[in-house]
């Protein structure tokens, strides 16, 4: 169950970083409120997952989900650049996360 909670925490991390981008430096109220709410939920879920998981594994996977999601969101929502090196780098991050999961 802690893996599901950690996955949700990572997804809320992606959510808050997207909302943060839309908040335009906290100058837009609704995205700012959504970002703050998602941060609180993400950290809360991470805390729950840490009850049963090793710190390094949980934190690396949480930030990895957030980083991968942020890169994908940037490409899809904000027109961030995409290149073969970025794709290879994402694949390497995913491989690292899979390795952490398998070693747990």
Secondary structure as UniProt FT lines:
FT   HELIX           2..22
FT   TURN            23..27
FT   HELIX           29..50
FT   TURN            51..52
FT   HELIX           55..78
FT   HELIX           84..103
//
